Amino acid sequence: MPPRARHRRLRDLIEQQGFVAVKDVAAKFAVSEMTIRRDLDLLSRAGIVMRTHGGAVGQDQHGSELFFSTEPAFERRRLVNAAEKGRIARLAASLLPPEQTIALDVGTSNLALAMELAGRKDLRIFTNSLAAAVALLAGRGSIYLLGGQLRGPEFAIIGSTTCSQIQNYYFDRCFIGISGVTEDGFHDYIIEDSDVKRALIARSAAVTILCDSSKFNRRSLARISSLDKCTTLITDQAPTPGMHQALTAAGVEILVAEEYSNINGQK
């Protein structure tokens, strides 16, 4: 396949999926991973895509919002900014006081957090993520799996039963995953997932959003909430100036994992 044709197909895939993984695209195009990395580096320098660990995501050339209507595959999403999500999860876990009752939402960032919390036996953890529940079983904490309809391949438990059950509990803090954040609020791909997120937010004394920097200025089908429903946002890089101003005006505490690690002498 000629380079120009390959570049067009890469752009089309990123527009459709929101991101691409180098390994998957190399196999799909029958070329080496090095070839795909060079292609993505070229598109990144042109301002068409933004490089991430193991792949690339869409990049608007004028810095305006991007819209994604469909949810990329769960395993592929785990590859995007995996190292950054790990740092976000470690910071979130380190700031969690003992003896808390918390709720974990679905998503790859919360799965990373679940792995960090697996060794904590002082917590009571509620979740609607089957994947997170399985990860937490490695520890000795009290794990409560919410009931409802199981949605694959995300392994998310959703529906009216889930939302009704949440109304019976109060949480010290919930951790919410998102697909994007704009000045208008927090967004997600799936309507039913968003219903559960809103229910968790309503029953929590504090709300932490886990958001890697690729999700800034990205909007999806369902609006979860306005910015002021969030207590703390943990990310890997500082938001863009406009996004930072909107979050600060809404009273959101912004924690940047890398900066926090540097200040506290952590690795």
C-alpha positions in Angstrom: 0.0 0.0 0.0 1.5 3.4 -1.0 2.3 5.7 2.0 -0.3 8.3 1.0 -3.1 5.7 0.9 -1.9 4.3 4.2 -2.0 7.7 5.8 -5.6 8.3 4.5 -6.7 4.9 5.9 -5.0 5.8 9.3 -6.9 9.0 9.4 -10.2 7.3 8.6 -9.6 4.7 11.3 -8.8 7.3 13.9 -11.9 9.3 12.9 -14.1 6.2 13.2 -12.6 4.7 16.4 -11.2 7.7 18.2 -7.8 6.1 18.4 -5.5 3.4 16.9 -3.0 0.9 18.4 0.2 0.5 16.5 0.2 -3.3 16.8 -3.3 -3.7 15.5 -2.9 -1.4 12.6 0.4 -2.9 11.5 -1.2 -6.3 11.4 -4.2 -4.9 9.5 -2.1 -3.1 6.9 0.5 -6.0 6.7 3.4 -3.7 7.4 5.9 -3.4 10.3 5.1 -1.7 13.5 8.0 0.7 12.8 6.3 1.8 9.6 3.1 2.6 11.4 5.0 4.5 14.1 6.7 6.6 11.4 3.3 7.2 9.8 1.8 8.4 13.1 4.8 10.6 13.9 4.3 12.2 10.5 0.6 12.8 11.1 1.3 14.1 14.6 3.8 16.7 13.3 1.1 17.7 10.8 -1.3 18.3 13.7 -3.7 15.6 12.5 -3.3 13.1 15.3 -1.9 13.1 18.8 0.6 10.3 19.7 0.0 8.2 22.8 1.7 5.3 24.4 1.3 2.5 21.8 -0.8 4.4 19.3 -2.5 7.7 18.5 -5.8 9.5 19.1 -7.6 12.1 17.0 -6.4 15.7 17.2 -8.4 18.7 16.1 -6.1 21.2 14.2 -7.9 24.2 15.6 -8.2 23.0 19.2 -12.0 22.8 19.3 -14.0 20.0 20.7 -14.0 16.6 19.1 -17.1 14.3 19.1 -17.1 10.5 19.3 -20.4 8.8 19.1 -19.3 5.1 19.4 -17.3 3.4 22.2 -13.9 1.8 21.1 -13.3 -1.8 22.2 -12.4 -2.1 25.9 -9.1 -4.0 25.4 -8.0 -1.4 22.8 -8.8 1.4 25.2 -6.7 -0.2 27.9 -3.7 0.3 25.6 -4.2 4.0 25.0 -2.2 6.0 27.6 -1.8 2.9 29.7 1.2 4.3 31.6 -0.5 7.6 32.2 -3.6 5.8 33.5 -1.3 3.9 35.9 0.1 7.1 37.3 -3.4 8.6 37.7 -4.5 5.4 39.5 -1.5 5.4 41.8 -2.1 9.0 42.8 -5.8 8.4 43.4 -5.0 5.4 45.6 -2.4 7.3 47.6 -4.8 10.1 48.5 -7.6 7.8 49.7 -7.9 7.8 53.5 -8.4 4.5 55.5 -11.8 3.1 56.5 -13.6 4.7 53.6 -16.7 3.4 51.7 -16.1 4.1 48.1 -17.7 3.4 44.7 -15.8 2.5 41.5 -17.4 3.1 38.1 -16.6 1.1 35.0 -13.8 1.9 32.6 -10.1 1.4 32.0 -8.9 4.1 34.4 -11.0 2.7 37.2 -9.8 -0.8 36.4 -6.2 0.5 36.9 -7.4 2.0 40.2 -8.9 -1.3 41.3 -5.6 -3.0 40.8 -3.9 -0.4 43.0 -6.5 -0.8 45.7 -6.5 -4.6 45.7 -4.1 -4.7 48.7 -6.2 -2.4 50.8 -8.3 -4.4 53.4 -9.5 -1.3 55.2 -11.9 -0.2 52.5 -15.5 -1.1 51.6 -15.7 -0.9 47.8 -18.9 -1.0 45.7 -18.6 -1.3 42.0 -20.7 -1.9 38.9 -17.6 -3.2 37.0 -17.2 -7.0 36.9 -13.6 -6.5 35.7 -12.8 -4.3 38.7 -14.5 -6.7 41.1 -12.4 -9.5 39.8 -9.2 -7.4 40.1 -10.1 -6.5 43.7 -10.5 -10.1 44.7 -6.7 -10.3 44.8 -6.9 -8.4 48.1 -8.8 -8.8 51.4 -11.1 -5.8 51.3 -14.9 -5.9 51.4 -16.1 -5.9 47.8 -19.8 -5.4 46.9 -20.8 -6.0 43.3 -24.0 -4.1 42.3 -26.7 -6.0 40.5 -28.4 -5.4 37.2 -27.9 -6.1 33.5 -24.4 -7.1 32.3 -23.1 -5.2 29.3 -20.2 -6.8 27.5 -17.4 -6.6 26.5 -17.0 -3.7 29.1 -18.3 -6.1 31.8 -20.4 -3.1 33.1 -23.5 -3.7 35.2 -26.2 -1.3 34.2 -30.0 -0.6 34.2 -32.8 0.5 36.4 -32.0 -2.2 39.0 -28.5 -0.9 39.4 -29.6 2.7 39.8 -32.3 1.7 42.3 -29.8 -0.3 44.4 -27.4 2.7 44.5 -30.1 4.8 46.2 -29.8 2.5 49.3 -26.2 3.5 49.9 -24.1 6.5 50.8 -20.4 6.7 49.7 -17.6 8.7 51.1 -16.3 9.1 47.5 -16.9 7.8 44.1 -14.5 7.4 41.2 -15.9 8.1 37.8 -14.5 7.3 34.4 -15.4 9.5 31.4 -14.8 9.5 27.6 -14.4 13.2 27.5 -14.7 16.6 29.2 -15.6 20.0 27.8 -16.5 23.3 29.3 -20.1 22.0 29.1 -19.4 19.1 31.4 -18.3 15.4 31.6 -19.3 13.0 28.8 -19.6 9.3 28.1 -20.3 7.0 25.1 -23.1 4.9 26.6 -26.4 6.3 27.8 -27.0 3.5 30.3 -23.5 3.8 31.8 -24.1 7.5 32.2 -27.3 6.8 34.2 -25.3 4.7 36.7 -22.6 7.4 36.9 -25.1 10.0 37.7 -26.6 7.8 40.4 -23.2 7.3 42.0 -22.5 11.0 41.9 -25.8 11.8 43.6 -25.0 9.4 46.6 -21.4 10.4 47.1 -20.0 13.0 49.5 -17.0 13.6 47.1 -16.6 12.8 43.4 -13.2 12.1 41.8 -13.0 12.1 38.0 -10.1 10.0 36.5 -9.2 11.6 33.2 -6.1 11.2 31.1 -5.2 14.2 29.0 -6.4 12.8 25.7 -9.9 13.3 26.9 -9.8 17.1 27.3 -12.1 18.9 24.8 -13.7 15.7 23.8 -17.5 15.3 23.8 -19.5 12.1 23.4 -23.2 11.1 23.1 -24.2 11.3 26.7 -23.6 14.2 29.1 -23.0 12.8 32.6 -23.0 16.1 34.6 -21.9 19.7 34.8 -18.3 20.4 35.9 -19.4 21.5 39.4 -20.5 18.0 40.3 -16.9 17.0 40.5 -14.8 17.5 43.6 -11.4 16.4 42.2 -10.1 15.7 38.8 -6.9 13.6 38.5 -5.1 13.7 35.2 -1.6 13.1 33.8 -1.1 16.5 32.2 -2.4 20.0 33.0 -5.6 20.9 31.0 -5.5 23.4 28.2 -5.9 27.0 29.5 -9.6 27.3 28.6 -10.4 23.9 30.1 -8.3 24.7 33.2 -10.2 28.0 33.7 -13.6 26.3 33.3 -12.7 23.6 35.9 -11.3 26.1 38.4 -14.4 28.3 38.0 -16.6 25.3 38.8 -14.6 24.6 42.0 -12.9 21.5 40.8 -9.5 20.6 42.4 -7.1 19.6 39.6 -4.3 17.2 40.5 -1.7 16.4 37.9 -0.1 13.0 38.6 3.4 13.8 37.2 3.6 17.2 39.0 2.4 15.7 42.3 5.0 12.9 42.1 7.8 15.4 41.4 6.8 17.7 44.3 6.6 14.8 46.7 9.8 13.1 45.5 7.9 10.0 44.2 8.8 7.9 41.2 
